[in-house]
Amino acid sequence: MILRKHVLIAVLLVVLAVVAIAGARWKHTESNPSTPVVLKIGVSQTPLSAPLIIAQQRGLFAKYGVKVDVVPCYGGVECARFLFEQNVDFATASESVVMFESFKRDDFVMLASFVESGFDLKLLTLAENDIYQISGLNGKKVGVVKASASEFFLDSMLMSSDVPGTKVEKVYAPFTRLDDILISGEVDAVSVWEPLGYQLQNNPRVDVVDLSIPGIYQLSFNLLTTRENVTRYQDESIRILLALEEAEEWIQAHPLEVQKRVANSLNIPLGQLSWSWNDYIYRLSLGNGLLSNLQVQARWALEKGLVTGPMPDYRKIVDRHILIQAQRRKGLDVK
């Protein structure tokens, strides 16, 4: 009887051990699947996207345990469209794109801002148009990318010079056509971001005049995703931000090497990138300045009749939760 009791206890212990091991293996399989999901990020083909380019090239996404497929797109408007059409899981876009989209939908969030620049946008014309100051745009046509930083920048320039926006005709065009419509004479000026500013100003066929006023507009480029994805890929989102944080540290430590890599990735001359490199401040953040910028742009868009509806609550779109977790996981101070 005693022997049988010992045998039963031994069998029970073995069964419990097997169950525990199986449970541990199941948990490991769930958290570390043999076929991990591949997350697609729509990355705008601009130097602003350097952290994502470097993170991908240096294997930092893989280092932090997330598999990423970079999908090229041209401008934040297109990248955001890719996101909302579910062609990608994350996207890069300026805060202006976020502002315009916030009047259409509330199913997305900003996970982090990863770069800022006060000089990335330019308001350019040709010398042959005989326009040397913004007041000269009265009655003229200006090419812009609709519902983007390009449009906000133009209106900021006009307001700063007391030029009524109604006196300027906006011609909406894709970013990739802005240089063509300026050179062909379809418009008298264009509001562009890099690398198009450099390309126009260094085009030997034309003499370009820069009408921009430095410091009028502080551009940020941000990582967006849907609310559904935040829930579905919360851990992966944290890992992506950790990879971007390390990429930005590498950018600070190796600026010349980074410029070579980014120029090669974007297929642009190194001199072109070096020309504007010091204008970029690469850092992960989601501060109150960004929130204020969104609110200012939203009021502008409402006043101009570019959007309709109530003012969005940007505190619900600027979601610091993932960034805070990422920075805590890495032991960084939250800024």
Helices and strands as residue ranges (DSSP letters): H 2-31, E 38-44, G 47-49, H 50-57, H 60-63, E 67-73, H 76-84, E 90-94, H 95-102, E 108-117, E 121-126, G 127-129, G 134-137, E 141-144, H 149-160, G 165-167, E 169-172, G 175-177, H 178-183, E 189-193, H 196-201, E 208-210, E 219-226, H 227-232, H 234-253, H 255-266, H 270-276, G 277-279, E 280-285, H 288-303, H 321-329
